[in-house]
Amino acid sequence: MKRTLSTAAAALAVSVTVSVTAAGCRSGDSTKGPIKVGSINGITGLFQTPEVPKAVKAVFDEVNAAGGIGGRKLRLISKDDAMDPQRSSQAARELIKSDGVVAFAGSSSAVDCGLNRATYSKEKIVSVPAVGVDPACFTSPNIAPVNPGPYALTTAMLYYASETLKKQRICIDYTVLPGSGGGIENAIKKWTELTGKTLAHKNLAVGNGDPTRYLVADKNAGCEAVLYNATVAPWFSQAKTQGMQNVDFLLAANSYTDANAKVIPAGMNAYCGAEWQPYTDPSLPGNDRWAKIVEGNGIQKTAFSQGAVMAADLFVQVLKGIKGDITRASVTEAFKTMKPVGYPMAANPWVFGPGKEHNPIKGTRFVKADNGGWKVLPEGFTVPGEK
């Protein structure tokens, strides 16, 4: 998954506050002063989500303006890992050891989970990412994202193509981040187990540049539906040239943007899987809350900013239920013992819990490109295998 925003947007990212605290405060056990919360985000680099920490901070600011939690203010400390392994590992260590955060909330990094999962377990600290990307985000005891993620999403896209669109020859053309190929293969396997169907064609090494060879391969395979997750404009321009107007293209959540809707040619069938209620329709359940936060703070409207507001809201709700001091230990215990919490923007209740793996949000809702925008489809959330 590649998601690149403008340099100007990246420059507006939440500034990193690095505070040197007394030795007694570095373990996240201080019961005075602000409640420090860490976040690792992609602000620069190949996977950019600058709107995410801004939206989390906006929620925290709202809570602080109302008196905080038990009289203590929330302080978000966001670090940019630039999708660089060394920077991501260093960021996690600094946030835990130097800054004394009690937990992580609203992270949106493509490499954080895989690199830092062992650190989070060792330090007994929890992370609630706004955007889980790599497989480790969903297979770790101390990490529980608020999005379905690219693997559950892929299964849902395949399921939608075969069970709702009733396509027989389904294909996949994906660009896969390092270390994520196994997650995609497992997602495909799950779809096969649910439906008894197999792919007509598969390419998990789609590169940049001219997409003609990939589309020609799809035509030769007789693909009726194609899952795709890379750059949108050149793909659809060439698909139109190839006369593939009768093919249904299903795009991953990273393609669900206003800009991409505008570059899909008229007459092409393009669907997109949204991880929450589609953000392009503010009237959908839960989107009023999200819209209030992003519009009130001048934050870019994207699906990933939805995840940021959801992660921050759930984090605050759990913290408000803690009896006694709010420390790393009490926060970790609260998340590990919590009950499921419903959130209207998501397909099903979210819960952290005591398990060794966490992928609580399962549903995907689909939109279709229509006259330069996205039209929300009426089926509601698709949850593979659920009747």
N, C-alpha and C positions, 0 to 999 in steps of 0.2 A: 504494500500500500504506500503510495506516495502522495503527499498532500503538501503543496507549496503555496504559501501566501506571499504577499508583497513584502519587500524589505521595509517599506514604510510601516506596515502593520506590525512587523516584528519589532520595530524600534519603539512601538508603543507598549511593549510587553511590561508586565509588572516588574518593577525594579526589585532587585534582590537585596534584602536586608540581612547583613551578616553581623550578628551581635556577639561580642565576647562576654560571656557570662561567668559568674563565679563558679568555682569547681563544683559546688553543691547543687548547681542548677543545670549542669550539663547532661544529667541522666534523664531529664524529663520528669523529675520528681518534685520540682518547685511547686508550692501551693500558693504562691503569691505572685503578683504581677500578671502579665498577659499569658494566655494559653497559646503556646507556640505550636503551629501546625506546618508541617513541611509539604512541599510539592515539587516534583521534578517534571519539567515540561520541555517540549521542543519549541524553542523560540527562534532559533536559527538552525541551519542544517537542512536535511532532506525532508524531515517530517515536522512541519511547523504548525503549532496550535496556540498562537499568542492570545487568542480570545479566551482560552480556558482559564488561566490563572487570574485574568481580569474579572471574569464572571464569578469565580470562587471568592475573590476578595470583595466583590460587590455584595455578595450574600453575607460575608462576615461583617462588613461595614454596617449593613442593615441591622444585624444582631447587636453589634456594639452600640449603635445609636439608641437601641432599646434597653441598654443597660448591661449587655454582655451576658455571660453565663455565670450565675452565682456572683455577679458583680465583677467578674474578670473579663477583660476584653480578649477577643480572638486576634491573633497576629499570624497572617500567612507569610511564610518565607518560601518563596519560589526560586528555584535554580534552573537555569537553562543547561541541558546536557548536550544540545546541538547534535543529538543522535551519535554521540561519540562515547564509546564504552568507558574510556578512562575518566572522562568528565562525569558520566553518570554515576560511576562507582564512588568517585570522590564527593559528588554532591550528596549522596546518601549518607556517607560517613560524616561529613561536616554537619548535616542537618541533625543527625542523631547525637554525635559526640560533642560538637561545639555549640550548636544552637539549642540543643535540648528540646527538640520537638516531642510532643506527646503521641503524635501519629502523623500519617501522611493522608492528605485529602485532595482530590482533584488533579492527580498527576495525569500527564498526557504525553508520555514518551514512548518511542518505538523500541527502546532497549532497556528501560528501567527494570521491568519485572524479571527478565531473565538474568540480568547481571546482579540484582540486589535481593532476590528472593531469599537467599541463604542469610544475608545480613539481617533482613527483617525478622526471620525466624530466630536467629541467634540473639538478637536484641529484644525479642518479645515485643515488637511494635507492629501495628497494623497499617495497611494502606488501602484506601478506597479510591481507586483511580476513576477519573471522569471518562477516560478513554483507554480501555485495555487493548493492546495490540498484539504482542507476541504470545505464544502458547502458555508461557509461564505465568502470565497474568491470571489465567483461569485454572491453573493446576498447582497453586501454592497455598499453604495453610494460612498465611498471613496477608493475603491479597484478595480482594473481592471487588472487581469493577462493577460499575453501574450500567454498562452497555453489554449487549449480547456478545460483541466481539466478532472479528472476521471469520471465525470458524463456525460458530452457531449461525452466523449470517449466511455463510456459504451453503450450509445444509438447508436453511430456510429458502434461499434463492432457488436451489435445485428442486426442492419440494414444491415451491410455487410454480416453477416451470412445468413440472410433470403432473402435478395434481390439480392445479387451478387452471393453468393455460393449456393443459392436456397435450403437451408436446412430447413426441416420441424420441426424436433424435436430438439429444441435449449435449452441448459441448461446453468446454471451459477454456478460456485464454486468460491466464493470470500472470501478473508480475508478483513474485513472492519475495518478501524480505528474507535475508539470511536467517536460518534457524526456524522459519515458519512453515517450510514445506510439509513437515510432518503433520502440522495442525490442519492444513488444507486437505491432505490425503485422508486424514481421519474424518474430516467433515464429509468428504465424498463417500467414504465407506459407510458412514452413518445413514446417508441418504439411500444408498443401495440396500442396506439392511431394512430400512423402513418401507421401501417401495418395491424391492426386487429388480430395480432397473440399473443400467450401467450407462456410462458415457459413450457417445459415439466418437468423440475426439477430445483429447486433453493436451494442453500445452501450459506448463507452469513456469516457463522461462521466456515470457514475452518481454521484449526489450523496447527501448525507445527508437524513434526513427520511423521510417516508412512501414506501416502495418500491412501492406499489400499481401505479403507472403502468408501472414496469419489468416487473413480473411479468405484468401484463395484456398488454403487448407480446409477452412470451415465449409466453403462451398463444395469442395471435393468430397467432404465427409457427409454432405447432405444435412448439415445442421439446421434444425428448425428453431432452436433457442441457443443462445451463446451467453455464458457468464463472462463478464469482463471487468477488470478493476484498475486499468491504467489510464493514460491520457485520453480524454474524450474527443476533442475536436478533430484531430487527424484520423482517428478510428472511424468516426461516423462519416466524415467526408469521403474516405475511401470506400466504406461500405456502400454508400450511395452510388459511387462510381461503378462498383462491382454489381449493382443491381440487386442488392440484398434487402429490398424493402419489405419482403415477406418474412424475414427472420426477426424473431423477438430477441432483443439484446437486454440482458439483465445486468445492471451496474451495481457495484458494491457501494457501501455507505459513504466512502470517501469521495464518490462522484456526485453525491447529492448536494449540489450548490446551485445558486442562482446563475452563476456564470456558465456552468455546464449546460443548463437547460437552454440557454440562448444559442449555443453552437450546434445543437442537434438539428439536422435538416428536417424540414417538414416532410411527412410521409414515412419517416423511419420509426420503427417501434422500439422505444427505449423505456425500460422500467428501471426503477431504482429501489433498493431495499433500505428503508430507514430504521434506525435502531430504537428510536422513540417515536411518539406521535410526530408526524411530519411537521417540521418547523415552519414550512411555507404556508401553513394554515393555522393562524393564531387562535382560531375558534375551537380547536381540538382540545380535549381534556388535558389540563396541566400546562398548556402553552401560554395561558394568561399569566401565570406566575413567572415563567421564563421570560416572556416579553416585557413584563414590568421591570425585571432586573436589567436586561440588556438594553432596552430602550432608554431607561432612566439613567444609564451610565455610559451611553455612547459606545456600546460594545457591538462588534460585528455579529450579525445574526447568522449563525451556522448551527448545524446539528451538533457539533462538538461543544458549543456553548450550552446546549441543552444538557449534555452530560455533566458539564461543570456545575450548573445550578442544581441538578439533581444530587450530585455527590456532596455538594456543600450543604444542601438542605437535610439530607439524611444524616450527615456527620453531626450537624447541629442538633438534630432531634435525639440522636443517641446520647450525645454529651449532656443534654438537658435532663436526661433520665438517670444520670449518675448521682447516687447519694454519697455525700462526703466529698473529699478532695479529688480534684481532677488531675491525675498524674498519668504517666505512660501506663503504669500497671492497671490503674482503674479503667482507663480508656480501652485497653486491650481486653480486659475482662468483660466490659460492657458490650463490645462488639462480638466477642466469642459466645456470649450467653443471650444475645438479643433475640426477640421474636420477629418474624417477618413484618415488614412495613410496606403498606401499599403506597404507590406513588402514581398519580393519574396519567403521567406522561409515558409510563412504561407498560409493557404488556402484562406483567405479573408482579407480585410483591417482591421486594428486595430483602435479602437477609445475609448477614456475614456468617455467623455460626461457628461451630467448633471443628468443622470438617477439614480434611487435608486438601480439598480442591473447592473452588468457588466460581461458579458461572451461573449466578441466580437468575439473570434476566434472559429469557428464552425467545421472545417474540420479535418478529420483524413485520413492519407495515410497508406496503408498496405504494409508490407513486409512479406516474407515467408522464413522459415529456409531452407537452401540449402547447403549441403556439408560443414557444419561447419561455414557458414556465413549467411547473410541475402540477399535475392534477392528482389529488389524493384518491386512491381507488377504494371502493366501498366495502371490501371484504373484511376490514379490520385487521388485527394482527394474525400473521401466520406463525403457528407454533408447530414445527414438524412432529408428526405422529400423534398430535392431540386431536381427539374427536369431539 
